[in-house]
Amino acid sequence: MTTCFLNGNYLDIKEAKISVLDRGFIFGDAVYEVLVSQDGGIFGLNDHLNRLEKNLSEVMIPSPMSRDGWREVLAKLISIHEKVNLSLYIQVSRGAAPRAHAFPHDVKPTVFVMCQPHVGDHEFRQVKCVTLEDNRWGRCDIKTTSLLPNLLLKNAAIEKGTYEAILVRDGYVTEGASSNIFIVKDSRVSTPSLNHKAILPGVTRKLICDVVRSVGVPCTEREVRRDELLCADEIWLTSSTSDIVAVNILDQMSVGNDFRYPLGRRIHKAFKDYKADNFLGL
Ligand SMILES: Cc1ncc(COP(=O)(O)O)c(C=O)c1O
């Protein structure tokens, strides 16, 4: 049995029901977060809750719960699932109302939290990717459930036999369909900046920047041109569920000359150590 939280109740996920008029269902009018827990502790909780609150405010959905409320729900789900390692999914939609584009008044947000077993602690992985044109909307900084453009791009990448789409807009790298991007050139790390609201401010992205700097390697947030991908020594993808993954083949060409990805391995190990010390109990 998997237990989830829906609007104040803990339920078997098969019993959890929402209205067909829920605006999350009808319009994708909702925001979400994904976090991981290990041995009962949660990683990056404050960063994820900060982003959730910012996103709720950006899309003008009233915040449905206090920090302590979120902590209580997550702690309870972790304890119900006997502290197995989990990925935890939080979704808040604007609520259910007769279908109309205009925001409804006096509607309570729908609050849903579910979890799935999560195999963390990955070995350093290498994956193939393709570049695709980033045709998403202009507010990719908001973590909304309106993900159809990302799904189409991810699916196109998978159909080409690859793991992830590295997205490019007007000649500049933005991010992956479900990850942030880093490049390494001559022992210097760069990642696309948060300017222009063109990418999600990934929790892992921020922590990887910190970890890179903490080992004395320069890490710059700036505009990254598409052609820099072609001559990069290493390319990495980052996300909460996959940590840091190296790209070994991009558009059917090898990335870099040293297929051991030395800096990627070093940062993977440093991040793993940082994470192990920062799964905080609730
Ligand atoms: C589009 C996109 N960019 C970046 C990320 C990585 O964000 P985080 O490190 O907060 O998981 C995700 C995660 O799902 C994503 O969907």
The ligand as an SDF file (V2000), in Angstrom:
LIG
                    3D

 16 16  0  0  0  0  0  0  0  0999 V2000
   13.0160   21.5630  -16.2510 C   0  0  0  0  0  0  0  0  0  0  0  0
   13.8100   21.2000  -15.0460 C   0  0  0  0  0  0  0  0  0  0  0  0
   14.9930   21.8160  -14.8420 N   0  0  0  0  0  0  0  0  0  0  0  0
   15.7710   21.5130  -13.7720 C   0  0  0  0  0  0  0  0  0  0  0  0
   15.3890   20.5330  -12.8630 C   0  0  0  0  0  0  0  0  0  0  0  0
   16.2720   20.2170  -11.6840 C   0  0  0  0  0  0  0  0  0  0  0  0
   15.7540   20.8330  -10.5120 O   0  0  0  0  0  0  0  0  0  0  0  0
   16.0720   20.2800   -9.0620 P   0  0  0  0  0  0  0  0  0  0  0  0
   17.5570   20.2080   -8.9310 O   0  0  0  0  0  0  0  0  0  0  0  0
   15.4620   21.2880   -8.1520 O   0  0  0  0  0  0  0  0  0  0  0  0
   15.4370   18.9230   -8.9610 O   0  0  0  0  0  0  0  0  0  0  0  0
   14.1690   19.8670  -13.0340 C   0  0  0  0  0  0  0  0  0  0  0  0
   13.7510   18.8450  -12.0780 C   0  0  0  0  0  0  0  0  0  0  0  0
   12.7830   18.1690  -12.2510 O   0  0  0  0  0  0  0  0  0  0  0  0
   13.3590   20.2200  -14.1460 C   0  0  0  0  0  0  0  0  0  0  0  0
   12.1840   19.6100  -14.3660 O   0  0  0  0  0  0  0  0  0  0  0  0
  1  2  1  0
  2  3  1  0
  2 15  2  0
  3  4  2  0
  4  5  1  0
  5  6  1  0
  5 12  2  0
  6  7  1  0
  7  8  1  0
  8  9  2  0
  8 10  1  0
  8 11  1  0
 12 13  1  0
 12 15  1  0
 13 14  2  0
 15 16  1  0
M  END
$$$$
